[in-house]
């Protein structure tokens, strides 16, 4: 099927190529979060299986996200030089194969090694995805396309976690990893067949002087620096909540089983809707009018999780999830708008902050759990929410280098 671009060569909403692009990026986002975060509800089980502490068990998620974060800039440079789509295709294939190998691990150290390698392999997709969308999608449709990509993240995170939780209720953790690998392989195949060829890609130099000049320009931009820190705090808060939510719900007064805890992750559907909805809202009223509001919703949800009634806890997690995905959709699209020609490197820096947040603040929340159980976790995460709200309010009044939005 041939692309159906506009006269300018961009993919316009409503064309067959635009629909194929959305399908490919949705599937790619789905696979990224399903493979990275599918093991999250298994943390209590892995802690018992390998006789490690809750904070140590959380490394099965943290090492993958840390490896991904460290590889985002190198992968973005490869995408700048050799193209976006091929890197994303190879990334999905490699990460699916590594996930299929995870059930063969005989020790926790071997599992951590495979999870780290998976993080390295999968880094190519998020490193190139935001730049690809910024280059190929028509400007008036980019908010919606970015929203659908993030919605794929949300649905993948929800599905991976729920499937893993249900499978371990009846089987074992090895079966859960095997099924996640099969899902990743199917996603890789669909992405490979669907993603349209790049029409606006222009290779950039890998010479150190050019790279240093691009990096310096990005870090001098006060808006981009704040957006990178926003990503760090947003993801740290989000992963911190979900990492230790299972420990809380397994304990009194809730005493939920593995499947019931896994069902809580179905609240990710709120993120799927929030991403698509906030993307359309950004196209109408602008990012600076959406970001701070989504962070307020996050804070309200976090406060509600302190309740001792299960229904209120679920409501709080739903609000928190909605606010997070709305804020991430808004902030990630803002990076490409400000960075312009340097969007691949800027997106990689944003996502480096994003995934380092999943590794560092989220792991520190484990210390808060050891100290104060759920109130301690909520206190630490609440501090992160307040800091990111302050950044959003600063961004709201920061002039754009190119457009009033």
FITORKOL-386551 format. One record per residue (C-alpha): x, z, y; residue number from 1. Coordinates in nm, 4 decimals, decimal comma. Example, Ala and Ser with C-alpha at 12.3 -4.5 7.8 and 13.67 -1.06 7.14 Angstrom:
2
+----------+----------+----------+-----+
|        X |        Z |        Y | pos |
+----------+----------+----------+-----+
|   1,2300 |   0,7800 |  -0,4500 |   1 |
|   1,3670 |   0,7140 |  -0,1060 |   2 |
+----------+----------+----------+-----+
REM end
This chain:
405
+----------+----------+----------+-----+
|        X |        Z |        Y | pos |
+----------+----------+----------+-----+
|   0,0000 |   0,0000 |   0,0000 |   1 |
|   0,1490 |  -0,0998 |   0,3340 |   2 |
|   0,1487 |   0,1385 |   0,6296 |   3 |
|  -0,1087 |   0,1052 |   0,9049 |   4 |
|   0,0765 |   0,2109 |   1,2194 |   5 |
|  -0,0382 |   0,1724 |   1,5758 |   6 |
|   0,1082 |  -0,0897 |   1,8066 |   7 |
|   0,3806 |   0,1621 |   1,8948 |   8 |
|   0,4676 |   0,2065 |   1,5277 |   9 |
|   0,3339 |   0,5630 |   1,5044 |  10 |
|   0,0894 |   0,6705 |   1,2348 |  11 |
|  -0,2486 |   0,7147 |   1,4026 |  12 |
|  -0,5239 |   0,9444 |   1,2794 |  13 |
|  -0,7687 |   0,7642 |   1,0538 |  14 |
|  -0,5280 |   0,5014 |   0,9177 |  15 |
|  -0,4419 |   0,4791 |   0,5444 |  16 |
|  -0,0764 |   0,5578 |   0,6146 |  17 |
|  -0,1711 |   0,8647 |   0,8186 |  18 |
|  -0,3805 |   0,9925 |   0,5284 |  19 |
|  -0,0953 |   0,9266 |   0,2848 |  20 |
|   0,1451 |   1,1072 |   0,5165 |  21 |
|  -0,0851 |   1,4086 |   0,5384 |  22 |
|  -0,1252 |   1,4148 |   0,1608 |  23 |
|   0,2499 |   1,3985 |   0,1048 |  24 |
|   0,3328 |   1,6687 |   0,3577 |  25 |
|   0,0473 |   1,8914 |   0,2390 |  26 |
|   0,1763 |   1,8646 |  -0,1200 |  27 |
|   0,5354 |   1,9244 |  -0,0091 |  28 |
|   0,4344 |   2,2346 |   0,1848 |  29 |
|   0,2272 |   2,3501 |  -0,1135 |  30 |
|   0,5205 |   2,3209 |  -0,3542 |  31 |
|   0,7631 |   2,4959 |  -0,1171 |  32 |
|   0,5567 |   2,8140 |  -0,0907 |  33 |
|   0,4311 |   2,8093 |  -0,4511 |  34 |
|   0,7850 |   2,7989 |  -0,5912 |  35 |
|   0,9369 |   3,0414 |  -0,3411 |  36 |
|   0,6650 |   3,3061 |  -0,3336 |  37 |
|   0,4876 |   3,2678 |  -0,6683 |  38 |
|   0,6899 |   3,5596 |  -0,8127 |  39 |
|   0,5800 |   3,7992 |  -0,5346 |  40 |
|   0,2936 |   3,9687 |  -0,7261 |  41 |
|   0,5285 |   4,0060 |  -1,0234 |  42 |
|   0,7597 |   4,2468 |  -0,8400 |  43 |
|   0,6198 |   4,5654 |  -1,0010 |  44 |
|   0,6410 |   4,3959 |  -1,3428 |  45 |
|   0,9993 |   4,2752 |  -1,2838 |  46 |
|   1,0954 |   4,6237 |  -1,1650 |  47 |
|   0,9750 |   4,7667 |  -1,4980 |  48 |
|   1,1083 |   4,4808 |  -1,7126 |  49 |
|   1,4619 |   4,4975 |  -1,5753 |  50 |
|   1,4629 |   4,8712 |  -1,4857 |  51 |
|   1,5335 |   4,8145 |  -1,1148 |  52 |
|   1,3908 |   4,9716 |  -0,7971 |  53 |
|   1,1109 |   4,8090 |  -0,5929 |  54 |
|   1,3586 |   4,7136 |  -0,3198 |  55 |
|   1,5915 |   4,5618 |  -0,5822 |  56 |
|   1,3031 |   4,3749 |  -0,7481 |  57 |
|   1,2123 |   4,2205 |  -0,4111 |  58 |
|   1,5474 |   4,0382 |  -0,4225 |  59 |
|   1,3862 |   3,7904 |  -0,6637 |  60 |
|   1,2012 |   3,6620 |  -0,3582 |  61 |
|   1,4614 |   3,7461 |  -0,0940 |  62 |
|   1,7592 |   3,5637 |  -0,2485 |  63 |
|   1,5651 |   3,2383 |  -0,2633 |  64 |
|   1,4561 |   3,2583 |   0,0971 |  65 |
|   1,8036 |   3,3662 |   0,2110 |  66 |
|   1,9682 |   3,0732 |   0,0308 |  67 |
|   1,7106 |   2,8385 |   0,1793 |  68 |
|   1,7776 |   2,9768 |   0,5268 |  69 |
|   2,1531 |   2,9285 |   0,4929 |  70 |
|   2,1106 |   2,5678 |   0,3765 |  71 |
|   1,8593 |   2,4529 |   0,6380 |  72 |
|   2,1175 |   2,3486 |   0,8976 |  73 |
|   2,3384 |   2,1588 |   0,6485 |  74 |
|   2,0279 |   1,9891 |   0,5070 |  75 |
|   1,9020 |   1,8987 |   0,8547 |  76 |
|   2,2381 |   1,7364 |   0,9283 |  77 |
|   2,2090 |   1,5331 |   0,6084 |  78 |
|   1,8585 |   1,4267 |   0,7107 |  79 |
|   1,9899 |   1,3268 |   1,0541 |  80 |
|   2,2524 |   1,1072 |   0,8925 |  81 |
|   2,0846 |   0,9673 |   0,5797 |  82 |
|   1,7101 |   0,9907 |   0,6405 |  83 |
|   1,4202 |   1,2350 |   0,6045 |  84 |
|   1,2069 |   1,1040 |   0,3175 |  85 |
|   1,4821 |   1,0618 |   0,0524 |  86 |
|   1,6081 |   1,4146 |   0,1147 |  87 |
|   1,2580 |   1,5598 |   0,0838 |  88 |
|   1,1961 |   1,3712 |  -0,2412 |  89 |
|   1,5197 |   1,4876 |  -0,4032 |  90 |
|   1,4600 |   1,8414 |  -0,2800 |  91 |
|   1,1273 |   1,8720 |  -0,4591 |  92 |
|   1,2624 |   1,7272 |  -0,7841 |  93 |
|   1,5614 |   1,9639 |  -0,7888 |  94 |
|   1,3577 |   2,2744 |  -0,7098 |  95 |
|   1,1044 |   2,1950 |  -0,9848 |  96 |
|   1,3835 |   2,1616 |  -1,2427 |  97 |
|   1,5381 |   2,4938 |  -1,1404 |  98 |
|   1,2039 |   2,6709 |  -1,1621 |  99 |
|   1,1620 |   2,5378 |  -1,5155 | 100 |
|   1,4962 |   2,6970 |  -1,6059 | 101 |
|   1,3979 |   3,0453 |  -1,4802 | 102 |
|   1,2262 |   3,1539 |  -1,8066 | 103 |
|   1,5635 |   3,1165 |  -1,9816 | 104 |
|   1,7157 |   3,4031 |  -1,7789 | 105 |
|   1,8220 |   3,6963 |  -1,9980 | 106 |
|   1,9121 |   3,9380 |  -1,7195 | 107 |
|   1,8007 |   4,0154 |  -1,3671 | 108 |
|   2,1314 |   3,8810 |  -1,2348 | 109 |
|   2,0731 |   3,5453 |  -1,4058 | 110 |
|   1,7226 |   3,5304 |  -1,2610 | 111 |
|   1,8604 |   3,6006 |  -0,9134 | 112 |
|   2,1168 |   3,3227 |  -0,9534 | 113 |
|   1,8492 |   3,0684 |  -1,0481 | 114 |
|   1,6294 |   3,1827 |  -0,7600 | 115 |
|   1,9203 |   3,1382 |  -0,5183 | 116 |
|   1,9856 |   2,7862 |  -0,6504 | 117 |
|   1,6159 |   2,7071 |  -0,6115 | 118 |
|   1,6339 |   2,8148 |  -0,2480 | 119 |
|   1,9294 |   2,5808 |  -0,1929 | 120 |
|   1,7518 |   2,2887 |  -0,3598 | 121 |
|   1,4212 |   2,3261 |  -0,1825 | 122 |
|   1,5778 |   2,3594 |   0,1632 | 123 |
|   1,5806 |   1,9827 |   0,2089 | 124 |
|   1,2051 |   1,9598 |   0,2469 | 125 |
|   1,1423 |   2,2077 |   0,5309 | 126 |
|   1,4676 |   2,0964 |   0,6966 | 127 |
|   1,3345 |   1,7415 |   0,7300 | 128 |
|   0,9549 |   1,7821 |   0,7330 | 129 |
|   0,9031 |   1,8923 |   1,0939 | 130 |
|   1,1379 |   1,6226 |   1,2223 | 131 |
|   0,9643 |   1,3572 |   1,0089 | 132 |
|   0,6244 |   1,4547 |   1,1484 | 133 |
|   0,7581 |   1,4494 |   1,5040 | 134 |
|   0,9082 |   1,1037 |   1,4561 | 135 |
|   0,6347 |   0,9263 |   1,2611 | 136 |
|   0,2985 |   1,0755 |   1,3676 | 137 |
|   0,1276 |   0,9645 |   1,6877 | 138 |
|   0,1582 |   1,2335 |   1,9604 | 139 |
|  -0,2149 |   1,2985 |   1,9869 | 140 |
|  -0,2392 |   1,3596 |   1,6114 | 141 |
|   0,0731 |   1,5723 |   1,5597 | 142 |
|  -0,1019 |   1,9077 |   1,5996 | 143 |
|  -0,3440 |   1,8241 |   1,3199 | 144 |
|  -0,0668 |   1,6875 |   1,0959 | 145 |
|   0,1491 |   1,9954 |   1,1493 | 146 |
|  -0,1522 |   2,2155 |   1,0823 | 147 |
|  -0,2160 |   2,0421 |   0,7495 | 148 |
|   0,1499 |   2,0778 |   0,6494 | 149 |
|   0,1378 |   2,4522 |   0,7203 | 150 |
|  -0,1998 |   2,4672 |   0,5442 | 151 |
|  -0,0218 |   2,3308 |   0,2369 | 152 |
|   0,2247 |   2,6198 |   0,2702 | 153 |
|  -0,0655 |   2,8629 |   0,2793 | 154 |
|  -0,2485 |   2,7138 |  -0,0181 | 155 |
|   0,0739 |   2,6921 |  -0,2187 | 156 |
|   0,1583 |   3,0536 |  -0,1467 | 157 |
|  -0,1912 |   3,1624 |  -0,2450 | 158 |
|  -0,2090 |   2,9508 |  -0,5606 | 159 |
|   0,1408 |   3,0322 |  -0,6816 | 160 |
|   0,0900 |   3,4045 |  -0,6414 | 161 |
|  -0,2578 |   3,4066 |  -0,7987 | 162 |
|  -0,1582 |   3,1910 |  -1,0958 | 163 |
|   0,1512 |   3,4021 |  -1,1607 | 164 |
|  -0,0483 |   3,7247 |  -1,1392 | 165 |
|  -0,3214 |   3,6045 |  -1,3781 | 166 |
|  -0,0741 |   3,4654 |  -1,6302 | 167 |
|   0,1216 |   3,7902 |  -1,6468 | 168 |
|  -0,2003 |   3,9791 |  -1,7154 | 169 |
|  -0,2282 |   3,7884 |  -2,0450 | 170 |
|   0,1206 |   3,6503 |  -2,1128 | 171 |
|   0,4635 |   3,7382 |  -1,9709 | 172 |
|   0,6715 |   3,6672 |  -1,6633 | 173 |
|   0,8502 |   3,3781 |  -1,8357 | 174 |
|   0,5193 |   3,1933 |  -1,8804 | 175 |
|   0,4422 |   3,2410 |  -1,5119 | 176 |
|   0,7725 |   3,0839 |  -1,4070 | 177 |
|   0,7245 |   2,7963 |  -1,6533 | 178 |
|   0,3809 |   2,7102 |  -1,5151 | 179 |
|   0,5113 |   2,7266 |  -1,1579 | 180 |
|   0,7833 |   2,4792 |  -1,2564 | 181 |
|   0,5264 |   2,2384 |  -1,3996 | 182 |
|   0,3248 |   2,2613 |  -1,0772 | 183 |
|   0,6415 |   2,1868 |  -0,8795 | 184 |
|   0,7159 |   1,8815 |  -1,0944 | 185 |
|   0,3648 |   1,7408 |  -1,0430 | 186 |
|   0,3944 |   1,8004 |  -0,6679 | 187 |
|   0,7284 |   1,6190 |  -0,6597 | 188 |
|   0,5777 |   1,3162 |  -0,8340 | 189 |
|   0,2791 |   1,2990 |  -0,5981 | 190 |
|   0,4994 |   1,3419 |  -0,2902 | 191 |
|   0,7371 |   1,0666 |  -0,4076 | 192 |
|   0,4472 |   0,8226 |  -0,4479 | 193 |
|   0,2680 |   0,9117 |  -0,1247 | 194 |
|   0,5159 |   0,9630 |   0,1600 | 195 |
|   0,5352 |   0,6553 |   0,3895 | 196 |
|   0,8734 |   0,5097 |   0,4744 | 197 |
|   1,0284 |   0,6187 |   0,8039 | 198 |
|   0,9829 |   0,3740 |   1,0925 | 199 |
|   1,1427 |   0,5676 |   1,3796 | 200 |
|   1,4428 |   0,7314 |   1,2136 | 201 |
|   1,7732 |   0,6780 |   1,3928 | 202 |
|   2,0867 |   0,8119 |   1,2286 | 203 |
|   2,2807 |   1,0650 |   1,4347 | 204 |
|   2,6520 |   1,1295 |   1,4266 | 205 |
|   2,7956 |   1,4043 |   1,2077 | 206 |
|   3,1060 |   1,4342 |   1,4257 | 207 |
|   3,1757 |   1,8006 |   1,5082 | 208 |
|   3,1816 |   1,7389 |   1,8840 | 209 |
|   2,8348 |   1,5819 |   1,8784 | 210 |
|   2,6973 |   1,8577 |   1,6565 | 211 |
|   2,8378 |   2,1302 |   1,8790 | 212 |
|   2,6912 |   1,9628 |   2,1875 | 213 |
|   2,3465 |   1,9452 |   2,0226 | 214 |
|   2,3665 |   2,3068 |   1,9088 | 215 |
|   2,4727 |   2,4284 |   2,2532 | 216 |
|   2,1882 |   2,2385 |   2,4192 | 217 |
|   1,9335 |   2,3929 |   2,1835 | 218 |
|   2,0590 |   2,7480 |   2,2288 | 219 |
|   2,0699 |   2,7081 |   2,6086 | 220 |
|   1,6993 |   2,6317 |   2,6090 | 221 |
|   1,5314 |   2,9679 |   2,6688 | 222 |
|   1,2107 |   2,8486 |   2,5049 | 223 |
|   1,3784 |   2,7348 |   2,1831 | 224 |
|   1,5805 |   3,0563 |   2,1582 | 225 |
|   1,2601 |   3,2608 |   2,1881 | 226 |
|   1,0816 |   3,0434 |   1,9326 | 227 |
|   1,3632 |   3,0945 |   1,6805 | 228 |
|   1,3426 |   3,4722 |   1,7260 | 229 |
|   0,9631 |   3,4462 |   1,7012 | 230 |
|   0,9996 |   3,2774 |   1,3627 | 231 |
|   1,2339 |   3,5536 |   1,2408 | 232 |
|   0,9931 |   3,8305 |   1,3337 | 233 |
|   0,6775 |   3,6489 |   1,2205 | 234 |
|   0,8016 |   3,5777 |   0,8701 | 235 |
|   0,9660 |   3,9170 |   0,8301 | 236 |
|   0,6372 |   4,0857 |   0,9090 | 237 |
|   0,4357 |   3,8577 |   0,6835 | 238 |
|   0,6569 |   3,8799 |   0,3747 | 239 |
|   0,7071 |   4,2524 |   0,4288 | 240 |
|   0,3323 |   4,3100 |   0,4121 | 241 |
|   0,2774 |   4,1032 |   0,0985 | 242 |
|   0,5892 |   4,2335 |  -0,0795 | 243 |
|   0,4658 |   4,5933 |  -0,0752 | 244 |
|   0,0909 |   4,5344 |  -0,0787 | 245 |
|   0,1005 |   4,5146 |  -0,4594 | 246 |
|   0,2782 |   4,8498 |  -0,4872 | 247 |
|   0,0114 |   5,0094 |  -0,2687 | 248 |
|  -0,2841 |   4,8582 |  -0,4546 | 249 |
|  -0,1445 |   4,9520 |  -0,7971 | 250 |
|  -0,1220 |   5,3155 |  -0,6838 | 251 |
|  -0,4031 |   5,5686 |  -0,6129 | 252 |
|  -0,6626 |   5,5623 |  -0,4693 | 253 |
|  -0,7018 |   5,1934 |  -0,5599 | 254 |
|  -0,5391 |   5,1725 |  -0,9074 | 255 |
|  -0,5919 |   4,7957 |  -0,9308 | 256 |
|  -0,4709 |   4,5906 |  -1,2267 | 257 |
|  -0,2401 |   4,2884 |  -1,2152 | 258 |
|  -0,5208 |   4,0294 |  -1,1952 | 259 |
|  -0,7060 |   4,2221 |  -0,9236 | 260 |
|  -0,3899 |   4,2490 |  -0,7155 | 261 |
|  -0,3265 |   3,8794 |  -0,7690 | 262 |
|  -0,6780 |   3,8051 |  -0,6440 | 263 |
|  -0,5838 |   3,9618 |  -0,3091 | 264 |
|  -0,3497 |   3,6674 |  -0,2607 | 265 |
|  -0,6542 |   3,4406 |  -0,2535 | 266 |
|  -0,6741 |   3,5548 |   0,1081 | 267 |
|  -0,4143 |   3,2872 |   0,1702 | 268 |
|  -0,7125 |   3,0554 |   0,2000 | 269 |
|  -0,7522 |   3,2130 |   0,5432 | 270 |
|  -0,4095 |   3,0759 |   0,6247 | 271 |
|  -0,5076 |   2,7276 |   0,5082 | 272 |
|  -0,8051 |   2,7280 |   0,7421 | 273 |
|  -0,6141 |   2,8956 |   1,0262 | 274 |
|  -0,3364 |   2,6341 |   1,0149 | 275 |
|  -0,5711 |   2,3360 |   1,0311 | 276 |
|  -0,7944 |   2,5002 |   1,2930 | 277 |
|  -0,5122 |   2,6177 |   1,5179 | 278 |
|  -0,3494 |   2,2734 |   1,4984 | 279 |
|  -0,6663 |   2,1152 |   1,6371 | 280 |
|  -0,6978 |   2,3913 |   1,8966 | 281 |
|  -0,3409 |   2,3284 |   2,0128 | 282 |
|  -0,4222 |   1,9593 |   2,0612 | 283 |
|  -0,7071 |   2,0658 |   2,2919 | 284 |
|  -0,5836 |   2,3655 |   2,4926 | 285 |
|  -0,2059 |   2,3840 |   2,4399 | 286 |
|   0,0351 |   2,6073 |   2,2492 | 287 |
|   0,0934 |   2,8605 |   2,5221 | 288 |
|  -0,2787 |   2,9467 |   2,5151 | 289 |
|  -0,2937 |   2,9854 |   2,1356 | 290 |
|   0,0262 |   3,1622 |   2,0245 | 291 |
|  -0,0236 |   3,5046 |   2,1819 | 292 |
|  -0,3871 |   3,5199 |   2,0657 | 293 |
|  -0,2878 |   3,4608 |   1,7017 | 294 |
|  -0,0308 |   3,7419 |   1,7223 | 295 |
|  -0,2946 |   3,9829 |   1,8552 | 296 |
|  -0,5072 |   3,8951 |   1,5499 | 297 |
|  -0,2067 |   3,9754 |   1,3269 | 298 |
|  -0,1655 |   4,3164 |   1,4882 | 299 |
|  -0,5344 |   4,3991 |   1,4518 | 300 |
|  -0,5214 |   4,3071 |   1,0841 | 301 |
|  -0,2110 |   4,5175 |   1,0201 | 302 |
|  -0,3732 |   4,8224 |   1,1799 | 303 |
|  -0,6836 |   4,7763 |   0,9649 | 304 |
|  -0,4785 |   4,7885 |   0,6420 | 305 |
|  -0,4105 |   5,1563 |   0,7088 | 306 |
|  -0,7679 |   5,2362 |   0,6036 | 307 |
|  -0,8225 |   5,4067 |   0,2685 | 308 |
|  -1,1261 |   5,1922 |   0,1805 | 309 |
|  -1,0453 |   4,8801 |  -0,0222 | 310 |
|  -1,2888 |   4,6558 |   0,1673 | 311 |
|  -1,1218 |   4,7426 |   0,4975 | 312 |
|  -0,7762 |   4,6830 |   0,3517 | 313 |
|  -0,8872 |   4,3371 |   0,2357 | 314 |
|  -1,0364 |   4,2639 |   0,5788 | 315 |
|  -0,7113 |   4,3699 |   0,7427 | 316 |
|  -0,5009 |   4,1475 |   0,5168 | 317 |
|  -0,7367 |   3,8545 |   0,5858 | 318 |
|  -0,7055 |   3,8975 |   0,9635 | 319 |
|  -0,3292 |   3,9384 |   0,9377 | 320 |
|  -0,2975 |   3,6227 |   0,7252 | 321 |
|  -0,5170 |   3,4199 |   0,9606 | 322 |
|  -0,3140 |   3,5273 |   1,2625 | 323 |
|   0,0213 |   3,4620 |   1,0954 | 324 |
|  -0,0512 |   3,1060 |   0,9897 | 325 |
|  -0,2103 |   3,0239 |   1,3233 | 326 |
|   0,0962 |   3,1581 |   1,5051 | 327 |
|   0,3439 |   2,9796 |   1,2772 | 328 |
|   0,1615 |   2,6464 |   1,3125 | 329 |
|   0,1653 |   2,6830 |   1,6900 | 330 |
|   0,5292 |   2,7900 |   1,7212 | 331 |
|   0,6710 |   2,5345 |   1,4769 | 332 |
|   0,5035 |   2,2446 |   1,6547 | 333 |
|   0,6315 |   2,3769 |   1,9882 | 334 |
|   0,9910 |   2,3475 |   1,8638 | 335 |
|   0,9668 |   1,9721 |   1,8129 | 336 |
|   0,8006 |   1,9268 |   2,1509 | 337 |
|   1,0798 |   2,1070 |   2,3381 | 338 |
|   1,3735 |   1,9742 |   2,1342 | 339 |
|   1,2794 |   1,6033 |   2,1493 | 340 |
|   1,5748 |   1,3956 |   2,0145 | 341 |
|   1,7357 |   1,7084 |   1,8656 | 342 |
|   1,4180 |   1,8039 |   1,6790 | 343 |
|   1,5737 |   1,8045 |   1,3274 | 344 |
|   1,8489 |   2,0501 |   1,4198 | 345 |
|   1,6104 |   2,2584 |   1,6314 | 346 |
|   1,3598 |   2,2702 |   1,3462 | 347 |
|   1,6365 |   2,3774 |   1,1094 | 348 |
|   1,7360 |   2,6614 |   1,3423 | 349 |
|   1,3719 |   2,7679 |   1,3745 | 350 |
|   1,3305 |   2,7679 |   0,9974 | 351 |
|   1,6623 |   2,9454 |   0,9489 | 352 |
|   1,5226 |   3,2284 |   1,1586 | 353 |
|   1,1945 |   3,2009 |   0,9689 | 354 |
|   1,3437 |   3,2363 |   0,6213 | 355 |
|   1,6046 |   3,4919 |   0,7234 | 356 |
|   1,3075 |   3,6937 |   0,8415 | 357 |
|   1,1690 |   3,6712 |   0,4878 | 358 |
|   1,4953 |   3,8173 |   0,3568 | 359 |
|   1,6103 |   4,0764 |   0,6116 | 360 |
|   1,3134 |   4,2533 |   0,7797 | 361 |
|   1,1084 |   4,2148 |   0,4631 | 362 |
|   1,3769 |   4,3885 |   0,2565 | 363 |
|   1,4143 |   4,6604 |   0,5204 | 364 |
|   1,0426 |   4,7267 |   0,4792 | 365 |
|   1,1329 |   4,8395 |   0,1270 | 366 |
|   1,3327 |   5,1254 |   0,2767 | 367 |
|   1,0288 |   5,2138 |   0,4861 | 368 |
|   0,8215 |   5,2212 |   0,1649 | 369 |
|   1,0683 |   5,4628 |   0,0028 | 370 |
|   1,0503 |   5,6815 |   0,3142 | 371 |
|   0,6823 |   5,6750 |   0,4061 | 372 |
|   0,4906 |   5,4602 |   0,1579 | 373 |
|   0,2374 |   5,2262 |   0,3246 | 374 |
|   0,2213 |   5,4035 |   0,6646 | 375 |
|   0,5999 |   5,3686 |   0,6870 | 376 |
|   0,5799 |   4,9958 |   0,6081 | 377 |
|   0,3004 |   4,9488 |   0,8638 | 378 |
|   0,5031 |   5,1301 |   1,1298 | 379 |
|   0,8046 |   4,9013 |   1,0837 | 380 |
|   0,5933 |   4,5870 |   1,0686 | 381 |
|   0,3912 |   4,6975 |   1,3707 | 382 |
|   0,7118 |   4,7183 |   1,5728 | 383 |
|   0,7905 |   4,3586 |   1,4748 | 384 |
|   0,4425 |   4,2450 |   1,5823 | 385 |
|   0,4843 |   4,4089 |   1,9244 | 386 |
|   0,8203 |   4,2377 |   1,9739 | 387 |
|   0,6866 |   3,8954 |   1,8818 | 388 |
|   0,3871 |   3,9473 |   2,1129 | 389 |
|   0,6296 |   4,0100 |   2,3977 | 390 |
|   0,8090 |   3,6845 |   2,3160 | 391 |
|   0,4785 |   3,4945 |   2,3079 | 392 |
|   0,3826 |   3,6255 |   2,6517 | 393 |
|   0,7210 |   3,5165 |   2,7889 | 394 |
|   0,6769 |   3,1712 |   2,6344 | 395 |
|   0,3318 |   3,1472 |   2,7909 | 396 |
|   0,4862 |   3,1472 |   3,1380 | 397 |
|   0,8004 |   2,9464 |   3,0578 | 398 |
|   0,7944 |   2,5960 |   3,2084 | 399 |
|   0,8249 |   2,3045 |   2,9691 | 400 |
|   1,1219 |   2,0710 |   3,0125 | 401 |
|   0,9054 |   1,7674 |   2,9514 | 402 |
|   0,5339 |   1,8368 |   2,9765 | 403 |
|   0,3013 |   2,0987 |   3,1272 | 404 |
|   0,1845 |   2,2119 |   2,7852 | 405 |
+----------+----------+----------+-----+
REM end
